């Protein structure tokens, strides 16, 4: 199993939102991220960015006196590869659920 830090980091919805912002609008500075996340403070954004950096999900690049935050595609790729191992499990569960729903619909249709 890969390093657990990235998975622990993405457990927080605010950090997932930061990753989404960087995917859609990045690279961004901490202040720009904080402006997009009005429900959390600038210090909280900085804390979340530190956790994401430590988990190697984002990298900070000097941009004058500030840092521009970028997604780290290598760590994200490693996570995606590990999760792909479980894709057949999800597919099997979804197929079973679909089968149960279809059987329930047929049973309902036969009672009318």
GITATA-V458055 format. One record per helix or strand of 2 or more residues. SS is the DSSP state (helix for helix, strand for strand). FROM is the first residue (numbers start at 1). TO is the last residue. Records with the same first field share a line. If there is no record, write none. Layout:
# GITATA-V458055
SS: FROM-TO, FROM-TO
This chain:
# GITATA-V458055
helix: 5-9, 13-25, 30-36, 42-54, 73-84, 87-111
strand: 28-29, 58-63, 66-71
